[in-house]
């Protein structure tokens, strides 16, 4: 099987990133997922928690750094 990396970009959409990660978990959990979180301060922490909650089932090398978004 070929190695595939999925890139997701998000900004202030916690419901959408959660649904997207749920679908990846169901359909293709073997692929690596990179997430660019460009959310404002209001949403950044919430979205980071959602992303981190999937780290046990999907390979997500996510290191939140709002300064790089």
DRENMAR-854552 format. One record per residue (C-alpha): residue number from 1; x, y, z. Coordinates in steps of 0.02 Angstrom, whole numbers, plus 50000, padded with zeros to 5 digits. Layout:
<NUM, <X, Y, Z>> ...
This chain:
<1, <50000, 50000, 50000>> <2, <50062, 50174, 49958>> <3, <50097, 50295, 50097>> <4, <49976, 50440, 50094>> <5, <49978, 50598, 50198>> <6, <49818, 50699, 50217>> <7, <49834, 50885, 50249>> <8, <49691, 50979, 50333>> <9, <49685, 51165, 50353>> <10, <49564, 51238, 50479>> <11, <49515, 51407, 50546>> <12, <49382, 51428, 50680>> <13, <49282, 51273, 50629>> <14, <49286, 51148, 50774>> <15, <49132, 51052, 50716>> <16, <49200, 51029, 50540>> <17, <49373, 50970, 50596>> <18, <49292, 50846, 50717>> <19, <49180, 50774, 50580>> <20, <49326, 50765, 50459>> <21, <49436, 50673, 50584>> <22, <49293, 50555, 50627>> <23, <49276, 50511, 50442>> <24, <49463, 50485, 50421>> <25, <49461, 50373, 50574>> <26, <49323, 50267, 50496>> <27, <49384, 50263, 50316>> <28, <49573, 50271, 50316>> <29, <49651, 50278, 50491>> <30, <49815, 50207, 50425>> <31, <49861, 50371, 50339>> <32, <49957, 50513, 50421>> <33, <49859, 50674, 50446>> <34, <49941, 50845, 50457>> <35, <49834, 50987, 50522>> <36, <49864, 51172, 50497>> <37, <49767, 51261, 50633>> <38, <49754, 51445, 50589>> <39, <49614, 51478, 50714>> <40, <49594, 51636, 50814>> <41, <49628, 51635, 51000>> <42, <49443, 51603, 51034>> <43, <49447, 51433, 50944>> <44, <49630, 51381, 50945>> <45, <49631, 51284, 51109>> <46, <49464, 51198, 51074>> <47, <49521, 51138, 50903>> <48, <49690, 51083, 50973>> <49, <49599, 50975, 51101>> <50, <49492, 50897, 50965>> <51, <49645, 50856, 50860>> <52, <49738, 50784, 51009>> <53, <49590, 50673, 51052>> <54, <49619, 50576, 50890>> <55, <49805, 50547, 50914>> <56, <49777, 50372, 50984>> <57, <49687, 50311, 50827>> <58, <49761, 50417, 50687>> <59, <49942, 50467, 50660>> <60, <49934, 50655, 50687>> <61, <50104, 50736, 50719>> <62, <50022, 50895, 50784>> <63, <50117, 51023, 50883>> <64, <50007, 51173, 50916>> <65, <50096, 51337, 50892>> <66, <49980, 51484, 50860>> <67, <50128, 51589, 50806>> <68, <50155, 51480, 50652>> <69, <49975, 51473, 50593>> 
